[in-house]
């Protein structure tokens, strides 16, 4: 009788060990990371809270139950999603194509991941007409980030408010489970083409008015600057004439007259907007471009070619004539 009980005990122990071995092999097959798996599938480590066999014990029943490992959240894995125009009301024109990008970012040190869009951006009064995706790398806050941008192109078919729905994205993992991301919805305000045209015309008119005002202000400033420059140059000519008057009785009459001719050339050049070295008083008088200057120009020609000494009072009369022709006053 005792031998029979011992045999039953051994048999029970062997069956229990066989069941535990079978359960362990099943769990290992679920959690095992295959060496030849695609690098585009995110690898997730088993939950650290499981026992060494990867099995959670049911304390209430005492039986061992196989459970799938608890996946971390995308935020815990450093995976984020950004929705363009989120939180704002995007103004668009009815019937126009609108770009609507959504970007998934992560730290590339953990490897590449596969991001699968689920569904479309179609909604009431919103129709998706195209979708493309682009991968890139950026540096943000000193850290490299990998990105996949899904660029949806949508058309708002009716004027008024419309909503681009929240988009879902799936990220498969090597455990057979998936992570899921969700974008934010975006509110669109569609204006009719007539309203958009009116708004554009108003904006265009505003630009013209503002631009014209700016041009007028600049023109006035330029004219004022030119006028100030003219006044300064004319003041310098007057000062030169006052110095020449003081030398009328002591300077050589020929040199004095030639110096007066140089001052007159500076004045004519200032009035005509030319360089004084290019001014020919004889030519201008001959072609009636310097009215009243004929006698004064003859005095200069006589000094150049005839010479001869002249009295101081004669030169002073010539000086007065030049002052009158240049509209300069002895006293300001």
JONOR-V150215 format. One record per backbone hydrogen bond with DSSP energy under -1.0 kcal/mol. NH is the residue of the N-H (numbers start at 1). CO is the residue of the C=O. E is the energy in kcal/mol with one decimal. If there is no record, write none. Layout:
# JONOR-V150215
NH_CO_E / NH_CO_E
This chain:
# JONOR-V150215
5_1_-1.4 / 6_2_-1.8 / 7_3_-1.9 / 8_4_-1.8 / 9_5_-1.9 / 10_6_-2.3 / 11_7_-2.4 / 12_8_-2.2 / 13_9_-2.2 / 14_10_-2.4 / 15_11_-2.1 / 16_12_-2.0 / 17_13_-2.3 / 18_14_-2.2 / 19_15_-2.2 / 20_16_-2.3 / 21_17_-2.2 / 22_18_-2.2 / 23_19_-2.3 / 24_20_-2.4 / 25_21_-2.1 / 26_22_-1.7 / 27_23_-2.3 / 28_24_-2.5 / 29_25_-1.8 / 30_26_-1.4 / 31_27_-2.2 / 32_28_-1.5 / 37_34_-1.3 / 41_38_-1.1 / 42_172_-1.5 / 50_47_-1.8 / 54_51_-2.3 / 58_63_-1.5 / 62_58_-3.0 / 65_56_-1.3 / 77_73_-1.3 / 78_75_-1.3 / 79_74_-3.1 / 80_105_-2.5 / 82_103_-2.9 / 84_101_-2.0 / 86_83_-1.4 / 88_85_-1.6 / 90_187_-2.5 / 92_189_-2.5 / 94_191_-3.3 / 95_156_-2.4 / 96_93_-2.3 / 98_154_-3.1 / 100_152_-2.8 / 102_150_-2.2 / 103_82_-2.6 / 104_148_-2.7 / 105_80_-2.6 / 106_146_-1.9 / 110_107_-1.4 / 111_108_-1.9 / 116_170_-3.0 / 118_168_-2.8 / 123_126_-2.5 / 126_123_-1.8 / 127_155_-2.3 / 129_153_-3.1 / 130_153_-1.3 / 132_151_-1.6 / 134_149_-1.9 / 136_147_-2.0 / 138_145_-2.6 / 140_143_-3.2 / 143_140_-1.8 / 145_138_-3.3 / 146_106_-3.0 / 147_136_-2.5 / 148_104_-2.2 / 149_134_-2.9 / 150_102_-3.3 / 151_132_-3.2 / 152_100_-1.9 / 153_130_-2.8 / 154_98_-2.4 / 155_127_-2.3 / 157_125_-2.4 / 160_190_-2.6 / 162_188_-2.5 / 164_186_-3.0 / 169_181_-2.3 / 170_116_-2.9 / 171_179_-2.9 / 173_177_-1.9 / 174_42_-1.7 / 176_173_-1.4 / 179_171_-2.7 / 181_169_-2.6 / 183_167_-2.8 / 186_164_-1.8 / 188_162_-3.6 / 189_90_-2.8 / 190_160_-2.9 / 191_92_-2.6 / 196_192_-2.5 / 197_193_-2.5 / 198_194_-2.3 / 199_195_-2.7 / 200_196_-2.4 / 201_197_-2.6 / 202_198_-2.5 / 203_199_-2.5 / 204_200_-2.5 / 205_201_-2.5 / 206_202_-2.5 / 207_203_-2.3 / 208_204_-2.4 / 209_205_-2.8 / 210_206_-3.0 / 211_207_-3.2 / 212_208_-2.9 / 213_209_-2.5 / 214_210_-2.6 / 215_211_-2.4 / 216_212_-2.5 / 217_213_-2.4 / 218_214_-2.5 / 219_215_-2.6 / 220_216_-2.7 / 221_217_-2.3 / 222_218_-2.5 / 223_219_-2.9 / 224_220_-2.7 / 225_221_-2.6 / 226_222_-2.6 / 227_223_-2.7 / 228_224_-2.6 / 229_225_-2.4 / 230_226_-2.5 / 231_227_-2.5 / 232_228_-2.5 / 233_229_-2.4 / 234_230_-2.8 / 235_231_-2.5 / 236_232_-1.8 / 237_233_-1.9 / 238_234_-2.3 / 239_235_-2.3 / 240_236_-2.0 / 241_237_-2.3 / 242_238_-2.2 / 243_239_-1.8 / 244_240_-2.1 / 245_241_-1.9 / 246_242_-1.2 / 248_245_-1.5 / 251_247_-2.2 / 256_252_-2.8 / 257_253_-2.3 / 258_254_-2.3 / 259_255_-2.0 / 260_256_-2.0 / 261_257_-2.4 / 262_258_-1.7 / 263_259_-1.7 / 264_260_-2.3 / 265_261_-2.1 / 266_262_-1.7 / 267_263_-1.9 / 268_264_-2.5 / 269_265_-2.5 / 270_266_-2.1 / 271_267_-2.3 / 272_268_-2.3 / 273_269_-1.1 / 274_269_-2.5 / 278_275_-1.8 / 279_276_-1.1 / 284_280_-2.1 / 285_281_-2.4 / 286_282_-2.2 / 287_283_-1.7 / 288_285_-1.6 / 289_284_-3.3 / 293_290_-1.5 / 297_293_-2.3 / 298_294_-1.9 / 299_295_-1.7 / 300_296_-1.7 / 301_297_-2.2 / 302_298_-2.5 / 303_299_-1.9 / 304_300_-1.9 / 305_301_-2.6 / 306_302_-2.0 / 307_302_-2.4 / 315_311_-1.6 / 316_312_-2.2 / 317_313_-1.9 / 318_314_-2.0 / 319_315_-2.4 / 320_316_-2.4 / 321_317_-2.1 / 322_318_-2.1 / 323_319_-2.4 / 324_320_-2.2 / 325_321_-2.3 / 326_322_-2.0 / 327_324_-1.0 / 328_323_-2.8
